[in-house]
Amino acid sequence: MDCWNCHRTAVGSCRFCGRGVCEDHVTERPFILDLFRRGDATQALVVEDALFCGTCSPRPDPIPLPELDA
């Protein structure tokens, strides 16, 4: 797989979109692995340093999912 940005050999793929990224273009972002209920609240299990290509546009803020709290 090649880097989406420079076409060098990728060292990983973006967790959000799957694009290849080389060591010069890789960054990190938090990624939600799982959601679960504890009491009356929904909580998330998060990986803080998931690979991110810097090209795709994951939403910057959480999206409310009130239907999961019902």
BADREN-80797 format. One line per 8 residues: their letters; for each residue x, y, z of N, C-alpha, C. Coordinates in nm, 3 decimals. Example, Ala and Ser with C-alpha at 12.3 -4.5 7.8 and 13.67 -1.06 7.14 Angstrom:
2
AS> 1.319,-0.569,0.780,1.230,-0.450,0.780,1.320,-0.330,0.780 | 1.285,-0.225,0.708,1.367,-0.106,0.714,1.290,0.003,0.787
This chain:
70
MDCWNCHR> 0.085,-0.117,0.000,0.000,0.000,0.000,0.089,0.123,0.000 | 0.047,0.226,-0.072,0.122,0.350,-0.079,0.053,0.460,0.001 | 0.132,0.558,0.042,0.080,0.674,0.115,-0.012,0.754,0.023 | -0.126,0.794,0.073,-0.222,0.874,-0.001,-0.162,1.008,-0.043 | -0.073,1.064,0.040,-0.019,1.198,0.016,0.102,1.201,-0.077 | 0.198,1.111,-0.055,0.325,1.121,-0.129,0.358,0.997,-0.211 | 0.279,0.893,-0.199,0.295,0.769,-0.277,0.417,0.687,-0.237 | 0.478,0.718,-0.120,0.582,0.629,-0.065,0.513,0.510,-0.001
TAVGSCRF> 0.591,0.412,0.040,0.536,0.295,0.106,0.470,0.335,0.238 | 0.346,0.293,0.256,0.271,0.324,0.378,0.318,0.235,0.492 | 0.314,0.289,0.613,0.345,0.211,0.732,0.220,0.172,0.809 | 0.105,0.225,0.766,-0.021,0.193,0.830,-0.136,0.251,0.749 | -0.257,0.228,0.800,-0.374,0.284,0.731,-0.458,0.362,0.831 | -0.522,0.464,0.781,-0.606,0.551,0.862,-0.721,0.470,0.922 | -0.741,0.482,1.050,-0.847,0.409,1.120,-0.985,0.460,1.081 | -0.991,0.583,1.028,-1.118,0.646,0.997,-1.163,0.621,0.854
CGRGVCED> -1.069,0.619,0.758,-1.110,0.604,0.617,-1.036,0.491,0.545 | -0.925,0.441,0.601,-0.852,0.331,0.540,-0.741,0.371,0.445 | -0.720,0.501,0.421,-0.612,0.544,0.332,-0.477,0.506,0.391 | -0.381,0.472,0.305,-0.247,0.442,0.349,-0.173,0.569,0.389 | -0.089,0.560,0.492,-0.009,0.675,0.536,0.134,0.631,0.565 | 0.230,0.713,0.524,0.371,0.686,0.552,0.408,0.749,0.686 | 0.529,0.724,0.732,0.572,0.775,0.862,0.581,0.928,0.866 | 0.594,0.993,0.750,0.601,1.139,0.747,0.462,1.205,0.753
HVTERPFI> 0.359,1.134,0.712,0.226,1.194,0.705,0.128,1.141,0.810 | 0.168,1.044,0.887,0.077,0.987,0.986,0.064,1.083,1.106 | -0.059,1.095,1.155,-0.087,1.165,1.279,-0.175,1.073,1.363 | -0.216,1.119,1.478,-0.297,1.036,1.567,-0.419,1.113,1.614 | -0.526,1.038,1.638,-0.651,1.093,1.689,-0.717,0.989,1.777 | -0.802,1.031,1.870,-0.879,0.934,1.948,-0.982,0.863,1.860 | -1.007,0.736,1.891,-1.105,0.655,1.816,-1.190,0.576,1.914 | -1.321,0.580,1.897,-1.412,0.504,1.983,-1.414,0.358,1.939
LDLFRRGD> -1.375,0.269,2.031,-1.377,0.126,2.003,-1.513,0.063,2.031 | -1.575,0.107,2.140,-1.699,0.043,2.180,-1.780,0.138,2.267 | -1.911,0.123,2.263,-2.003,0.196,2.349,-2.070,0.096,2.441 | -2.095,0.137,2.566,-2.166,0.050,2.658,-2.242,0.134,2.759 | -2.342,0.072,2.819,-2.422,0.141,2.920,-2.372,0.104,3.058 | -2.361,0.206,3.143,-2.328,0.185,3.283,-2.425,0.272,3.362 | -2.517,0.209,3.430,-2.623,0.284,3.497,-2.715,0.344,3.392 | -2.738,0.475,3.402,-2.826,0.545,3.307,-2.749,0.616,3.197
ATQALVVE> -2.617,0.600,3.192,-2.536,0.674,3.095,-2.467,0.580,2.996 | -2.450,0.628,2.875,-2.373,0.555,2.774,-2.229,0.603,2.783 | -2.134,0.509,2.789,-1.992,0.543,2.796,-1.920,0.482,2.677 | -1.799,0.529,2.653,-1.721,0.483,2.538,-1.585,0.432,2.582 | -1.538,0.327,2.516,-1.402,0.279,2.531,-1.324,0.337,2.414 | -1.221,0.419,2.444,-1.153,0.499,2.341,-1.005,0.465,2.334 | -0.951,0.455,2.211,-0.807,0.446,2.188,-0.760,0.587,2.157 | -0.665,0.638,2.232,-0.622,0.778,2.217,-0.536,0.803,2.095
DALFCGTC> -0.464,0.703,2.046,-0.363,0.729,1.942,-0.383,0.644,1.817 | -0.507,0.641,1.766,-0.535,0.570,1.641,-0.472,0.645,1.524 | -0.423,0.572,1.423,-0.361,0.636,1.307,-0.464,0.718,1.230 | -0.424,0.837,1.188,-0.510,0.929,1.115,-0.432,0.986,0.997 | -0.494,0.986,0.878,-0.426,1.029,0.756,-0.413,1.180,0.744 | -0.499,1.256,0.809,-0.497,1.401,0.796,-0.574,1.450,0.675 | -0.624,1.360,0.592,-0.697,1.397,0.471,-0.848,1.385,0.490 | -0.893,1.279,0.554,-1.036,1.261,0.573,-1.086,1.358,0.681
SPRPDPIP> -1.215,1.365,0.698,-1.273,1.465,0.790,-1.367,1.402,0.892 | -1.311,1.330,0.991,-1.399,1.282,1.097,-1.460,1.404,1.168 | -1.581,1.390,1.214,-1.646,1.502,1.281,-1.568,1.541,1.406 | -1.549,1.671,1.430,-1.468,1.716,1.543,-1.537,1.702,1.678 | -1.670,1.698,1.679,-1.744,1.691,1.804,-1.831,1.566,1.806 | -1.859,1.516,1.925,-1.947,1.400,1.936,-2.086,1.429,1.879 | -2.150,1.326,1.829,-2.286,1.336,1.778,-2.379,1.276,1.882 | -2.480,1.351,1.924,-2.575,1.295,2.021,-2.647,1.173,1.964
LPELDA> -2.659,1.069,2.044,-2.733,0.949,2.006,-2.834,0.915,2.114 | -2.934,0.999,2.134,-3.028,0.978,2.244,-3.103,0.846,2.234 | -3.117,0.791,2.115,-3.187,0.663,2.101,-3.112,0.549,2.170 | -2.983,0.565,2.197,-2.909,0.462,2.269,-2.934,0.469,2.419 | -2.984,0.583,2.467,-3.013,0.600,2.610,-3.156,0.561,2.646 | -3.234,0.525,2.546,-3.376,0.492,2.573,-3.391,0.351,2.625
